[in-house]
């Protein structure tokens, strides 16, 4: 068992304890079981190792599934920084065509920066225009996305990350054509 005070898993446990020990940390609690490092280790080390194999140690953080509840085995999981960033109480959620996502998630889907999307919405752009990668320009976005998809299918851009690009473009095309 890792007890070394410089080990990453131990630092995560220690940081969690320090956060709940602060007076104004949103009154988040820590289950009594996890005040003992050995029991936290027993509950969380195996899934921690599995998460690291997939996402790497630097991209593995402890995340509360329900941010209104405290740290406990039933309410915690290992998550990437991206997942944890989308699980914050301060997130802005946008409902569009029956889907609710955070501002950051929509920005990533349509391929613009979070800051750009935020500025568009703050400037009272209609949601359809704000979520259009080309903004208020007159180009037919679904046609542009279809053209890009065709270029990817015929391997115009090479094979690196091809399936990921196809998936993102198809998602974008479906979103824009609804």
N, C-alpha and C positions, 0 to 999 in steps of 0.2 A: 504494500500500500504506500502510495506517495504521501509522505508527511513533510517532505522538504519544503521549507518556507519559500523557496524560490520556484517551485514547480507551478506551472500554469493552472492546473486543476485546483491546487490549494489556494492560489491567489484568487481564483473565481469565488471559491467558498468564503474566503476572508473578505473580499470586496462585498459580497452579498450580505454578510453579517454586519459589516460596517455601514452599509446603506440602511438597513433596517434599524440600526442602533441610533441613527440620527433623529433628532426630535421632529423635524418637519419633513420627513421623507414620505409624505402623503399617507402617513399612518399605515404603511405596508408592514405586514407581520412576517415572521419566519416561524414555521412549525417547530414545535419543541424538539422533535426528532433531529432536525438539522442543526441544532446548536452544537451537536457533537460531530466533529469532522468525519469520524469513522462511519457514522450512519449516513451522512451525506454521500460519502464515498461509496458505500454499499448500494445506495439507491441510484446514483447517477454516473458512476465511473464507466460502466460498460456501455451505456448509450453515448457517453462522451467520446469514447474511443471509436465507436461506429461512425459518429458524425465527423470526427477528424479524418477518418479514412476517405470520406467522400468530399468534404469541404475544406480540409486543412485546419491546422490548429489556430491560426490567426483569424479564421472566419468561423469560429465556433464560440458562441456566447450562450449564457443561460438566459432564458426568456420565460416570462410569465404568460401563460396562455390567456388568462383573463386578468387584465391589468387592475381590476378592482379588488382582486384577491391577492393574498400573500404568497410567499415562497413555500411550496410544499411539493411532495412527489406527484400529486394529482394535477397540480397547476403549473408545473415547470417542464420545459423541454429544452433541447439544444437546438439552436437556430443560427442561421447565417446573419450577418450584419444587415443584409437586405430585408430578410424576413422580420427581424427584430425592429428595424426602422419602420416597417409598415404595421407594426403592432403597438403603436404609441397612442396615448389618449389625446395628444395634441394634433394628430393627423387630421387633415381636411379630406373628407370623403366627397366624391362627386358621383352622382347618379346619372348615367347616360345610357339610353336604349336598354333599360332594364338591368343594367349592371352597376354595382356600386364598388368603386375602387378608390384608393388614395390618389391624391394629386400626383405623387411620384410614380405610382403604378401606371396611371394613364399616360403620363409623360413618356415613360419607357416604352409603352405599347405603341404610341404614335411616332416615337422617334424625335422628340424635342426635349429640351432641358426642362427640368422642374421649374426653374426660375422663369423661363420663357412662358410656360403654361400659366404660372401664377400671375405674371404681369398681364397676360391676355385676359384672364378672368377678372382681375382687379380693374381692368379698363373696360369692364362690362361687355366683352365680346360675347356673342351668342355661343353656346356650348359647341355647336357643330363647327363653327369657325375656329374656336379656340383649340379644339382637338384635331384640326386639320394641320398636318405637318407643313403645308405651304401657307398656312394662315389665311389671309383674306385675298390672296391672289386668285385670278380667274381660272387657273388650270384645273382640269378635271382629275381630281385625285384618284378616284377608283380606276380610271384608265391608266394613270401613271403607275399605280401599284400593280395593275395587271401586266403592264409592259415590263416592269422590273421583275415580276415573277417569271415571265416568259424568258427573260435574259438569264435568270438563275437556272431555270430548267434546262436551257441549252448550254449551260456551263460557261457562260460568257465571262464570269468573274472568277473562275477556278473552283476548286472543291473545298477549300478551307472554310469551315463553319457553314457549309451550304445548307444542311438540313435545318440548322437553327434559323438561318436567314429566310428560308422558305416558310417555316412555321410562323415567323413574325410577320412576314408579308401577307400570308394567307389570313392571319388573324386581323391584320389591319384592313385588308380588302373586305373581309366579312363585316367588320365593324362599320366601315364607311358605306357599305352597300345596303345596310339595314334601313 
